[in-house]
Amino acid sequence: MKTSTTLILGAALIALAGCKKNYTGNNTASQIESNAENRADNVTAAANNQAANIMNTAENKADAIKNEGENKAAAIKNAAENKAAAVNNAADNKTSNTSEKKSK
């Protein structure tokens, strides 16, 4: 009986040792998988950040071009208004001068 108990204990120890090796292998595989997932997440985050930066830059450039166009349009409009006012003033002055000469 003592021999069979020793044999059973020995077999149990061998089985436990085998489980430990298997556990270590599983743990290593889990670590490899976890590291790969983390790297993939980092690559995805970096790509998303880069895409956001590109979009922001494009939006900023578009806004700058739009503002430049609006400024040029406003300058043209102001110049036209100034020329129209000058023509009106010249016409008013001419009419005024003619009226003054007639009344003298």
GIWOJO-V301652 format. One record per residue. N is the residue number from 0. RES is the residue in one letter. SS is DSSP state (~ for helix, > for strand, _ for the rest). OMEGA is omega in whole degrees, -180 to 180 (* if undefined). D_LAST is the distance of its C-alpha to the last C-alpha in Angstrom with 1 decimal. Layout:
BEGIN
n = {N N}
res = {RES RES}
ss = {SS SS}
omega = {OMEGA OMEGA}
d_last = {D_LAST D_LAST}
END
This chain:
BEGIN
n = {0 1 2 3 4 5 6 7 8 9 10 11 12 13 14 15 16 17 18 19 20 21 22 23 24 25 26 27 28 29 30 31 32 33 34 35 36 37 38 39 40 41 42 43 44 45 46 47 48 49 50 51 52 53 54 55 56 57 58 59 60 61 62 63 64 65 66 67 68 69 70 71 72 73 74 75 76 77 78 79 80 81 82 83 84 85 86 87 88 89 90 91 92 93 94 95 96 97 98 99 100 101 102 103}
res = {M K T S T T L I L G A A L I A L A G C K K N Y T G N N T A S Q I E S N A E N R A D N V T A A A N N Q A A N I M N T A E N K A D A I K N E G E N K A A A I K N A A E N K A A A V N N A A D N K T S N T S E K K S K}
ss = {_ ~ ~ ~ ~ ~ ~ ~ ~ ~ ~ ~ ~ ~ ~ ~ ~ ~ ~ ~ ~ ~ ~ ~ ~ ~ ~ ~ ~ ~ ~ ~ ~ ~ ~ ~ ~ ~ ~ ~ ~ ~ ~ ~ ~ ~ ~ ~ ~ ~ ~ ~ ~ ~ ~ ~ ~ ~ ~ ~ ~ ~ ~ ~ ~ ~ ~ ~ ~ ~ ~ ~ ~ ~ ~ ~ ~ ~ ~ ~ ~ ~ ~ ~ ~ ~ ~ ~ ~ ~ ~ ~ ~ ~ ~ ~ ~ ~ ~ ~ ~ ~ ~ _}
omega = {180 180 -179 177 179 179 179 178 178 179 179 178 178 179 178 179 177 178 -180 178 180 179 179 178 179 180 178 179 178 179 179 180 179 178 179 178 178 179 179 177 179 179 179 180 180 179 178 178 180 178 179 178 179 179 179 179 179 179 178 179 179 178 -180 179 178 179 179 178 178 179 179 179 179 179 178 179 180 179 179 178 179 179 179 179 179 179 178 179 179 179 178 180 -179 179 -179 179 178 179 -180 -179 -180 -178 -179 *}
d_last = {150.4 149.2 148.7 146.7 144.5 143.9 143.1 140.7 138.9 138.7 137.3 134.7 133.7 133.3 131.2 129.0 128.5 127.5 125.0 123.5 123.0 121.3 119.2 118.0 117.2 115.2 113.4 112.4 111.2 109.1 107.6 106.7 105.2 103.2 101.9 100.9 99.0 97.2 96.2 95.0 92.9 91.4 90.5 88.9 87.0 85.7 84.6 82.8 81.0 80.1 78.7 76.7 75.3 74.3 72.6 70.7 69.6 68.5 66.6 64.9 63.9 62.6 60.5 59.2 58.2 56.6 54.6 53.5 52.4 50.5 48.8 47.8 46.5 44.5 43.0 42.0 40.4 38.5 37.3 36.2 34.4 32.7 31.6 30.4 28.4 26.9 25.9 24.4 22.4 21.2 20.2 18.5 16.6 15.7 14.6 12.6 10.9 10.2 8.8 6.4 5.4 5.5 3.8 0.0}
END
